[in-house]
Amino acid sequence: MVPAFAAMRNTAANPTRRLGVVYVPNGMMMEHWTPATEGTGFEFPTILQPL
């Protein structure tokens, strides 16, 4: 048995709630943030190339 499953079975039924929020006050041009293609062979847009 995988140890993670045993630990999950012994934890409370109510997991910790989490919230993630991104605030962009002046908007965002999504074509500059999302790659043109999907999958493993995509190329980063210019704004994300430093990553």
PDBQT receptor file of N, H, CA, C and O in Angstrom, charges set to zero:
ATOM      1  N   MET A   1       0.841  -1.182   0.000  1.00  0.00    +0.000 N 
ATOM      2  CA  MET A   1       0.000   0.000   0.000  1.00  0.00    +0.000 C 
ATOM      3  C   MET A   1       0.886   1.245   0.000  1.00  0.00    +0.000 C 
ATOM      4  O   MET A   1       1.916   1.287   0.673  1.00  0.00    +0.000 OA
ATOM      5  N   VAL A   2       0.486   2.221  -0.737  1.00  0.00    +0.000 N 
ATOM      6  H   VAL A   2      -0.350   2.186  -1.284  1.00  0.00    +0.000 HD
ATOM      7  CA  VAL A   2       1.231   3.478  -0.805  1.00  0.00    +0.000 C 
ATOM      8  C   VAL A   2       1.040   4.232   0.510  1.00  0.00    +0.000 C 
ATOM      9  O   VAL A   2      -0.100   4.410   0.939  1.00  0.00    +0.000 OA
ATOM     10  N   PRO A   3       2.120   4.684   1.170  1.00  0.00    +0.000 N 
ATOM     11  CA  PRO A   3       1.988   5.384   2.450  1.00  0.00    +0.000 C 
ATOM     12  C   PRO A   3       1.090   6.620   2.378  1.00  0.00    +0.000 C 
ATOM     13  O   PRO A   3       0.420   6.946   3.358  1.00  0.00    +0.000 OA
ATOM     14  N   ALA A   4       1.065   7.300   1.256  1.00  0.00    +0.000 N 
ATOM     15  H   ALA A   4       1.610   7.035   0.460  1.00  0.00    +0.000 HD
ATOM     16  CA  ALA A   4       0.228   8.498   1.138  1.00  0.00    +0.000 C 
ATOM     17  C   ALA A   4      -1.245   8.152   1.282  1.00  0.00    +0.000 C 
ATOM     18  O   ALA A   4      -2.008   8.923   1.863  1.00  0.00    +0.000 OA
ATOM     19  N   PHE A   5      -1.653   7.005   0.761  1.00  0.00    +0.000 N 
ATOM     20  H   PHE A   5      -1.033   6.378   0.289  1.00  0.00    +0.000 HD
ATOM     21  CA  PHE A   5      -3.051   6.606   0.875  1.00  0.00    +0.000 C 
ATOM     22  C   PHE A   5      -3.414   6.299   2.326  1.00  0.00    +0.000 C 
ATOM     23  O   PHE A   5      -4.519   6.614   2.768  1.00  0.00    +0.000 OA
ATOM     24  N   ALA A   6      -2.497   5.690   3.065  1.00  0.00    +0.000 N 
ATOM     25  H   ALA A   6      -1.599   5.435   2.706  1.00  0.00    +0.000 HD
ATOM     26  CA  ALA A   6      -2.751   5.405   4.478  1.00  0.00    +0.000 C 
ATOM     27  C   ALA A   6      -2.893   6.702   5.257  1.00  0.00    +0.000 C 
ATOM     28  O   ALA A   6      -3.780   6.822   6.101  1.00  0.00    +0.000 OA
ATOM     29  N   ALA A   7      -2.032   7.669   4.985  1.00  0.00    +0.000 N 
ATOM     30  H   ALA A   7      -1.311   7.571   4.298  1.00  0.00    +0.000 HD
ATOM     31  CA  ALA A   7      -2.116   8.956   5.666  1.00  0.00    +0.000 C 
ATOM     32  C   ALA A   7      -3.407   9.674   5.304  1.00  0.00    +0.000 C 
ATOM     33  O   ALA A   7      -4.026  10.310   6.158  1.00  0.00    +0.000 OA
ATOM     34  N   MET A   8      -3.815   9.578   4.044  1.00  0.00    +0.000 N 
ATOM     35  H   MET A   8      -3.311   9.062   3.351  1.00  0.00    +0.000 HD
ATOM     36  CA  MET A   8      -5.034  10.235   3.610  1.00  0.00    +0.000 C 
ATOM     37  C   MET A   8      -6.252   9.604   4.289  1.00  0.00    +0.000 C 
ATOM     38  O   MET A   8      -7.215  10.299   4.612  1.00  0.00    +0.000 OA
ATOM     39  N   ARG A   9      -6.209   8.300   4.501  1.00  0.00    +0.000 N 
ATOM     40  H   ARG A   9      -5.427   7.735   4.239  1.00  0.00    +0.000 HD
ATOM     41  CA  ARG A   9      -7.317   7.600   5.137  1.00  0.00    +0.000 C 
ATOM     42  C   ARG A   9      -7.453   8.030   6.594  1.00  0.00    +0.000 C 
ATOM     43  O   ARG A   9      -8.560   8.028   7.133  1.00  0.00    +0.000 OA
ATOM     44  N   ASN A  10      -6.349   8.398   7.240  1.00  0.00    +0.000 N 
ATOM     45  H   ASN A  10      -5.450   8.399   6.803  1.00  0.00    +0.000 HD
ATOM     46  CA  ASN A  10      -6.366   8.746   8.662  1.00  0.00    +0.000 C 
ATOM     47  C   ASN A  10      -6.577  10.233   8.921  1.00  0.00    +0.000 C 
ATOM     48  O   ASN A  10      -6.589  10.650  10.079  1.00  0.00    +0.000 OA
ATOM     49  N   THR A  11      -6.741  11.037   7.890  1.00  0.00    +0.000 N 
ATOM     50  H   THR A  11      -6.732  10.699   6.949  1.00  0.00    +0.000 HD
ATOM     51  CA  THR A  11      -6.935  12.476   8.080  1.00  0.00    +0.000 C 
ATOM     52  C   THR A  11      -8.419  12.807   8.134  1.00  0.00    +0.000 C 
ATOM     53  O   THR A  11      -9.267  11.985   7.789  1.00  0.00    +0.000 OA
ATOM     54  N   ALA A  12      -8.712  14.010   8.569  1.00  0.00    +0.000 N 
ATOM     55  H   ALA A  12      -8.022  14.678   8.850  1.00  0.00    +0.000 HD
ATOM     56  CA  ALA A  12     -10.103  14.465   8.660  1.00  0.00    +0.000 C 
ATOM     57  C   ALA A  12     -10.721  14.565   7.271  1.00  0.00    +0.000 C 
ATOM     58  O   ALA A  12     -10.016  14.713   6.273  1.00  0.00    +0.000 OA
ATOM     59  N   ALA A  13     -12.034  14.484   7.222  1.00  0.00    +0.000 N 
ATOM     60  H   ALA A  13     -12.607  14.364   8.033  1.00  0.00    +0.000 HD
ATOM     61  CA  ALA A  13     -12.744  14.516   5.942  1.00  0.00    +0.000 C 
ATOM     62  C   ALA A  13     -12.776  15.916   5.340  1.00  0.00    +0.000 C 
ATOM     63  O   ALA A  13     -13.049  16.060   4.148  1.00  0.00    +0.000 OA
ATOM     64  N   ASN A  14     -12.507  16.942   6.127  1.00  0.00    +0.000 N 
ATOM     65  H   ASN A  14     -12.286  16.824   7.095  1.00  0.00    +0.000 HD
ATOM     66  CA  ASN A  14     -12.554  18.321   5.635  1.00  0.00    +0.000 C 
ATOM     67  C   ASN A  14     -11.142  18.851   5.428  1.00  0.00    +0.000 C 
ATOM     68  O   ASN A  14     -10.507  19.292   6.386  1.00  0.00    +0.000 OA
ATOM     69  N   PRO A  15     -10.638  18.817   4.199  1.00  0.00    +0.000 N 
ATOM     70  CA  PRO A  15      -9.292  19.345   3.956  1.00  0.00    +0.000 C 
ATOM     71  C   PRO A  15      -9.261  20.866   4.109  1.00  0.00    +0.000 C 
ATOM     72  O   PRO A  15     -10.299  21.525   4.074  1.00  0.00    +0.000 OA
ATOM     73  N   THR A  16      -8.068  21.404   4.277  1.00  0.00    +0.000 N 
ATOM     74  H   THR A  16      -7.224  20.868   4.305  1.00  0.00    +0.000 HD
ATOM     75  CA  THR A  16      -7.896  22.848   4.399  1.00  0.00    +0.000 C 
ATOM     76  C   THR A  16      -8.296  23.518   3.103  1.00  0.00    +0.000 C 
ATOM     77  O   THR A  16      -7.865  23.106   2.026  1.00  0.00    +0.000 OA
ATOM     78  N   ARG A  17      -9.121  24.552   3.201  1.00  0.00    +0.000 N 
ATOM     79  H   ARG A  17      -9.471  24.886   4.076  1.00  0.00    +0.000 HD
ATOM     80  CA  ARG A  17      -9.527  25.297   2.008  1.00  0.00    +0.000 C 
ATOM     81  C   ARG A  17      -8.452  26.317   1.669  1.00  0.00    +0.000 C 
ATOM     82  O   ARG A  17      -7.880  26.957   2.551  1.00  0.00    +0.000 OA
ATOM     83  N   ARG A  18      -8.191  26.455   0.388  1.00  0.00    +0.000 N 
ATOM     84  H   ARG A  18      -8.656  25.935  -0.329  1.00  0.00    +0.000 HD
ATOM     85  CA  ARG A  18      -7.194  27.416  -0.075  1.00  0.00    +0.000 C 
ATOM     86  C   ARG A  18      -7.786  28.229  -1.207  1.00  0.00    +0.000 C 
ATOM     87  O   ARG A  18      -8.653  27.752  -1.940  1.00  0.00    +0.000 OA
ATOM     88  N   LEU A  19      -7.317  29.447  -1.347  1.00  0.00    +0.000 N 
ATOM     89  H   LEU A  19      -6.613  29.833  -0.751  1.00  0.00    +0.000 HD
ATOM     90  CA  LEU A  19      -7.785  30.336  -2.400  1.00  0.00    +0.000 C 
ATOM     91  C   LEU A  19      -6.574  31.012  -3.024  1.00  0.00    +0.000 C 
ATOM     92  O   LEU A  19      -5.724  31.552  -2.316  1.00  0.00    +0.000 OA
ATOM     93  N   GLY A  20      -6.496  30.983  -4.334  1.00  0.00    +0.000 N 
ATOM     94  H   GLY A  20      -7.186  30.545  -4.909  1.00  0.00    +0.000 HD
ATOM     95  CA  GLY A  20      -5.434  31.684  -5.050  1.00  0.00    +0.000 C 
ATOM     96  C   GLY A  20      -6.048  32.768  -5.927  1.00  0.00    +0.000 C 
ATOM     97  O   GLY A  20      -7.001  32.507  -6.662  1.00  0.00    +0.000 OA
ATOM     98  N   VAL A  21      -5.517  33.964  -5.856  1.00  0.00    +0.000 N 
ATOM     99  H   VAL A  21      -4.743  34.176  -5.259  1.00  0.00    +0.000 HD
ATOM    100  CA  VAL A  21      -6.069  35.097  -6.596  1.00  0.00    +0.000 C 
ATOM    101  C   VAL A  21      -4.933  35.839  -7.290  1.00  0.00    +0.000 C 
ATOM    102  O   VAL A  21      -3.874  36.057  -6.701  1.00  0.00    +0.000 OA
ATOM    103  N   VAL A  22      -5.155  36.219  -8.528  1.00  0.00    +0.000 N 
ATOM    104  H   VAL A  22      -6.015  36.042  -9.006  1.00  0.00    +0.000 HD
ATOM    105  CA  VAL A  22      -4.216  37.065  -9.258  1.00  0.00    +0.000 C 
ATOM    106  C   VAL A  22      -4.968  38.329  -9.635  1.00  0.00    +0.000 C 
ATOM    107  O   VAL A  22      -5.991  38.268 -10.317  1.00  0.00    +0.000 OA
ATOM    108  N   TYR A  23      -4.467  39.467  -9.198  1.00  0.00    +0.000 N 
ATOM    109  H   TYR A  23      -3.636  39.517  -8.644  1.00  0.00    +0.000 HD
ATOM    110  CA  TYR A  23      -5.113  40.745  -9.473  1.00  0.00    +0.000 C 
ATOM    111  C   TYR A  23      -4.272  41.508 -10.481  1.00  0.00    +0.000 C 
ATOM    112  O   TYR A  23      -3.086  41.745 -10.252  1.00  0.00    +0.000 OA
ATOM    113  N   VAL A  24      -4.869  41.887 -11.575  1.00  0.00    +0.000 N 
ATOM    114  H   VAL A  24      -5.833  41.694 -11.761  1.00  0.00    +0.000 HD
ATOM    115  CA  VAL A  24      -4.204  42.669 -12.610  1.00  0.00    +0.000 C 
ATOM    116  C   VAL A  24      -5.018  43.950 -12.770  1.00  0.00    +0.000 C 
ATOM    117  O   VAL A  24      -6.025  43.949 -13.479  1.00  0.00    +0.000 OA
ATOM    118  N   PRO A  25      -4.603  45.046 -12.123  1.00  0.00    +0.000 N 
ATOM    119  CA  PRO A  25      -5.437  46.246 -12.069  1.00  0.00    +0.000 C 
ATOM    120  C   PRO A  25      -5.701  46.908 -13.415  1.00  0.00    +0.000 C 
ATOM    121  O   PRO A  25      -6.767  47.499 -13.592  1.00  0.00    +0.000 OA
ATOM    122  N   ASN A  26      -4.797  46.837 -14.353  1.00  0.00    +0.000 N 
ATOM    123  H   ASN A  26      -3.931  46.357 -14.209  1.00  0.00    +0.000 HD
ATOM    124  CA  ASN A  26      -4.988  47.520 -15.633  1.00  0.00    +0.000 C 
ATOM    125  C   ASN A  26      -5.262  46.559 -16.780  1.00  0.00    +0.000 C 
ATOM    126  O   ASN A  26      -5.186  46.942 -17.947  1.00  0.00    +0.000 OA
ATOM    127  N   GLY A  27      -5.577  45.330 -16.456  1.00  0.00    +0.000 N 
ATOM    128  H   GLY A  27      -5.639  45.018 -15.508  1.00  0.00    +0.000 HD
ATOM    129  CA  GLY A  27      -5.872  44.353 -17.498  1.00  0.00    +0.000 C 
ATOM    130  C   GLY A  27      -4.615  43.669 -17.998  1.00  0.00    +0.000 C 
ATOM    131  O   GLY A  27      -3.500  43.995 -17.592  1.00  0.00    +0.000 OA
ATOM    132  N   MET A  28      -4.822  42.715 -18.889  1.00  0.00    +0.000 N 
ATOM    133  H   MET A  28      -5.728  42.450 -19.220  1.00  0.00    +0.000 HD
ATOM    134  CA  MET A  28      -3.710  41.934 -19.408  1.00  0.00    +0.000 C 
ATOM    135  C   MET A  28      -4.049  41.526 -20.838  1.00  0.00    +0.000 C 
ATOM    136  O   MET A  28      -5.169  41.093 -21.112  1.00  0.00    +0.000 OA
ATOM    137  N   MET A  29      -3.101  41.660 -21.736  1.00  0.00    +0.000 N 
ATOM    138  H   MET A  29      -2.192  42.012 -21.513  1.00  0.00    +0.000 HD
ATOM    139  CA  MET A  29      -3.299  41.216 -23.115  1.00  0.00    +0.000 C 
ATOM    140  C   MET A  29      -2.928  39.742 -23.169  1.00  0.00    +0.000 C 
ATOM    141  O   MET A  29      -1.748  39.397 -23.241  1.00  0.00    +0.000 OA
ATOM    142  N   MET A  30      -3.929  38.875 -23.134  1.00  0.00    +0.000 N 
ATOM    143  H   MET A  30      -4.887  39.156 -23.076  1.00  0.00    +0.000 HD
ATOM    144  CA  MET A  30      -3.698  37.443 -22.996  1.00  0.00    +0.000 C 
ATOM    145  C   MET A  30      -2.882  36.845 -24.133  1.00  0.00    +0.000 C 
ATOM    146  O   MET A  30      -2.193  35.847 -23.920  1.00  0.00    +0.000 OA
ATOM    147  N   GLU A  31      -2.932  37.414 -25.328  1.00  0.00    +0.000 N 
ATOM    148  H   GLU A  31      -3.491  38.225 -25.501  1.00  0.00    +0.000 HD
ATOM    149  CA  GLU A  31      -2.141  36.849 -26.428  1.00  0.00    +0.000 C 
ATOM    150  C   GLU A  31      -0.643  36.979 -26.177  1.00  0.00    +0.000 C 
ATOM    151  O   GLU A  31       0.150  36.293 -26.822  1.00  0.00    +0.000 OA
ATOM    152  N   HIS A  32      -0.244  37.853 -25.246  1.00  0.00    +0.000 N 
ATOM    153  H   HIS A  32      -0.889  38.410 -24.723  1.00  0.00    +0.000 HD
ATOM    154  CA  HIS A  32       1.171  37.982 -24.895  1.00  0.00    +0.000 C 
ATOM    155  C   HIS A  32       1.566  37.036 -23.763  1.00  0.00    +0.000 C 
ATOM    156  O   HIS A  32       2.755  36.879 -23.486  1.00  0.00    +0.000 OA
ATOM    157  N   TRP A  33       0.610  36.413 -23.114  1.00  0.00    +0.000 N 
ATOM    158  H   TRP A  33      -0.356  36.540 -23.339  1.00  0.00    +0.000 HD
ATOM    159  CA  TRP A  33       0.881  35.546 -21.970  1.00  0.00    +0.000 C 
ATOM    160  C   TRP A  33       0.672  34.068 -22.268  1.00  0.00    +0.000 C 
ATOM    161  O   TRP A  33       1.296  33.229 -21.618  1.00  0.00    +0.000 OA
ATOM    162  N   THR A  34      -0.176  33.720 -23.218  1.00  0.00    +0.000 N 
ATOM    163  H   THR A  34      -0.683  34.402 -23.745  1.00  0.00    +0.000 HD
ATOM    164  CA  THR A  34      -0.470  32.313 -23.491  1.00  0.00    +0.000 C 
ATOM    165  C   THR A  34       0.267  31.855 -24.746  1.00  0.00    +0.000 C 
ATOM    166  O   THR A  34       0.309  32.588 -25.734  1.00  0.00    +0.000 OA
ATOM    167  N   PRO A  35       0.845  30.663 -24.724  1.00  0.00    +0.000 N 
ATOM    168  CA  PRO A  35       1.525  30.135 -25.912  1.00  0.00    +0.000 C 
ATOM    169  C   PRO A  35       0.546  29.933 -27.060  1.00  0.00    +0.000 C 
ATOM    170  O   PRO A  35      -0.639  29.694 -26.828  1.00  0.00    +0.000 OA
ATOM    171  N   ALA A  36       1.025  30.027 -28.286  1.00  0.00    +0.000 N 
ATOM    172  H   ALA A  36       1.988  30.221 -28.474  1.00  0.00    +0.000 HD
ATOM    173  CA  ALA A  36       0.171  29.876 -29.467  1.00  0.00    +0.000 C 
ATOM    174  C   ALA A  36      -0.237  28.422 -29.683  1.00  0.00    +0.000 C 
ATOM    175  O   ALA A  36      -1.298  28.157 -30.250  1.00  0.00    +0.000 OA
ATOM    176  N   THR A  37       0.595  27.474 -29.236  1.00  0.00    +0.000 N 
ATOM    177  H   THR A  37       1.456  27.689 -28.776  1.00  0.00    +0.000 HD
ATOM    178  CA  THR A  37       0.288  26.055 -29.409  1.00  0.00    +0.000 C 
ATOM    179  C   THR A  37       0.269  25.357 -28.056  1.00  0.00    +0.000 C 
ATOM    180  O   THR A  37       0.786  25.881 -27.069  1.00  0.00    +0.000 OA
ATOM    181  N   GLU A  38      -0.330  24.171 -28.020  1.00  0.00    +0.000 N 
ATOM    182  H   GLU A  38      -0.749  23.746 -28.822  1.00  0.00    +0.000 HD
ATOM    183  CA  GLU A  38      -0.399  23.383 -26.792  1.00  0.00    +0.000 C 
ATOM    184  C   GLU A  38       0.538  22.193 -26.886  1.00  0.00    +0.000 C 
ATOM    185  O   GLU A  38       1.025  21.860 -27.967  1.00  0.00    +0.000 OA
ATOM    186  N   GLY A  39       0.786  21.558 -25.762  1.00  0.00    +0.000 N 
ATOM    187  H   GLY A  39       0.391  21.829 -24.884  1.00  0.00    +0.000 HD
ATOM    188  CA  GLY A  39       1.606  20.358 -25.744  1.00  0.00    +0.000 C 
ATOM    189  C   GLY A  39       3.032  20.642 -25.323  1.00  0.00    +0.000 C 
ATOM    190  O   GLY A  39       3.351  21.730 -24.842  1.00  0.00    +0.000 OA
ATOM    191  N   THR A  40       3.886  19.648 -25.512  1.00  0.00    +0.000 N 
ATOM    192  H   THR A  40       3.628  18.765 -25.903  1.00  0.00    +0.000 HD
ATOM    193  CA  THR A  40       5.267  19.777 -25.051  1.00  0.00    +0.000 C 
ATOM    194  C   THR A  40       6.147  20.577 -25.999  1.00  0.00    +0.000 C 
ATOM    195  O   THR A  40       7.222  21.021 -25.595  1.00  0.00    +0.000 OA
ATOM    196  N   GLY A  41       5.731  20.775 -27.238  1.00  0.00    +0.000 N 
ATOM    197  H   GLY A  41       4.858  20.414 -27.566  1.00  0.00    +0.000 HD
ATOM    198  CA  GLY A  41       6.571  21.469 -28.206  1.00  0.00    +0.000 C 
ATOM    199  C   GLY A  41       6.255  22.941 -28.362  1.00  0.00    +0.000 C 
ATOM    200  O   GLY A  41       6.589  23.538 -29.385  1.00  0.00    +0.000 OA
ATOM    201  N   PHE A  42       5.613  23.544 -27.358  1.00  0.00    +0.000 N 
ATOM    202  H   PHE A  42       5.341  23.060 -26.527  1.00  0.00    +0.000 HD
ATOM    203  CA  PHE A  42       5.242  24.952 -27.495  1.00  0.00    +0.000 C 
ATOM    204  C   PHE A  42       6.449  25.862 -27.338  1.00  0.00    +0.000 C 
ATOM    205  O   PHE A  42       7.487  25.452 -26.817  1.00  0.00    +0.000 OA
ATOM    206  N   GLU A  43       6.305  27.089 -27.788  1.00  0.00    +0.000 N 
ATOM    207  H   GLU A  43       5.462  27.421 -28.211  1.00  0.00    +0.000 HD
ATOM    208  CA  GLU A  43       7.350  28.098 -27.634  1.00  0.00    +0.000 C 
ATOM    209  C   GLU A  43       6.799  29.211 -26.756  1.00  0.00    +0.000 C 
ATOM    210  O   GLU A  43       5.672  29.665 -26.951  1.00  0.00    +0.000 OA
ATOM    211  N   PHE A  44       7.601  29.651 -25.783  1.00  0.00    +0.000 N 
ATOM    212  H   PHE A  44       8.517  29.282 -25.625  1.00  0.00    +0.000 HD
ATOM    213  CA  PHE A  44       7.154  30.711 -24.898  1.00  0.00    +0.000 C 
ATOM    214  C   PHE A  44       6.930  32.004 -25.669  1.00  0.00    +0.000 C 
ATOM    215  O   PHE A  44       7.709  32.321 -26.568  1.00  0.00    +0.000 OA
ATOM    216  N   PRO A  45       5.876  32.766 -25.338  1.00  0.00    +0.000 N 
ATOM    217  CA  PRO A  45       5.715  34.099 -25.918  1.00  0.00    +0.000 C 
ATOM    218  C   PRO A  45       6.875  34.998 -25.466  1.00  0.00    +0.000 C 
ATOM    219  O   PRO A  45       7.571  34.675 -24.503  1.00  0.00    +0.000 OA
ATOM    220  N   THR A  46       7.077  36.099 -26.143  1.00  0.00    +0.000 N 
ATOM    221  H   THR A  46       6.511  36.362 -26.925  1.00  0.00    +0.000 HD
ATOM    222  CA  THR A  46       8.201  36.997 -25.861  1.00  0.00    +0.000 C 
ATOM    223  C   THR A  46       8.259  37.410 -24.400  1.00  0.00    +0.000 C 
ATOM    224  O   THR A  46       9.341  37.444 -23.814  1.00  0.00    +0.000 OA
ATOM    225  N   ILE A  47       7.125  37.723 -23.806  1.00  0.00    +0.000 N 
ATOM    226  H   ILE A  47       6.246  37.696 -24.282  1.00  0.00    +0.000 HD
ATOM    227  CA  ILE A  47       7.111  38.207 -22.428  1.00  0.00    +0.000 C 
ATOM    228  C   ILE A  47       7.509  37.123 -21.422  1.00  0.00    +0.000 C 
ATOM    229  O   ILE A  47       7.965  37.439 -20.324  1.00  0.00    +0.000 OA
ATOM    230  N   LEU A  48       7.339  35.846 -21.788  1.00  0.00    +0.000 N 
ATOM    231  H   LEU A  48       6.969  35.589 -22.681  1.00  0.00    +0.000 HD
ATOM    232  CA  LEU A  48       7.666  34.746 -20.880  1.00  0.00    +0.000 C 
ATOM    233  C   LEU A  48       8.999  34.072 -21.188  1.00  0.00    +0.000 C 
ATOM    234  O   LEU A  48       9.384  33.146 -20.473  1.00  0.00    +0.000 OA
ATOM    235  N   GLN A  49       9.707  34.496 -22.209  1.00  0.00    +0.000 N 
ATOM    236  H   GLN A  49       9.394  35.248 -22.789  1.00  0.00    +0.000 HD
ATOM    237  CA  GLN A  49      10.966  33.851 -22.579  1.00  0.00    +0.000 C 
ATOM    238  C   GLN A  49      12.034  33.896 -21.485  1.00  0.00    +0.000 C 
ATOM    239  O   GLN A  49      12.845  32.972 -21.423  1.00  0.00    +0.000 OA
ATOM    240  N   PRO A  50      12.086  34.915 -20.617  1.00  0.00    +0.000 N 
ATOM    241  CA  PRO A  50      13.079  34.870 -19.536  1.00  0.00    +0.000 C 
ATOM    242  C   PRO A  50      12.885  33.694 -18.580  1.00  0.00    +0.000 C 
ATOM    243  O   PRO A  50      13.815  33.335 -17.859  1.00  0.00    +0.000 OA
ATOM    244  N   LEU A  51      11.703  33.092 -18.560  1.00  0.00    +0.000 N 
ATOM    245  H   LEU A  51      10.947  33.384 -19.146  1.00  0.00    +0.000 HD
ATOM    246  CA  LEU A  51      11.481  31.943 -17.676  1.00  0.00    +0.000 C 
ATOM    247  C   LEU A  51      12.229  30.747 -18.187  1.00  0.00    +0.000 C 
ATOM    248  O   LEU A  51      12.170  29.677 -17.581  1.00  0.00    +0.000 OA
TER     249      LEU A  51
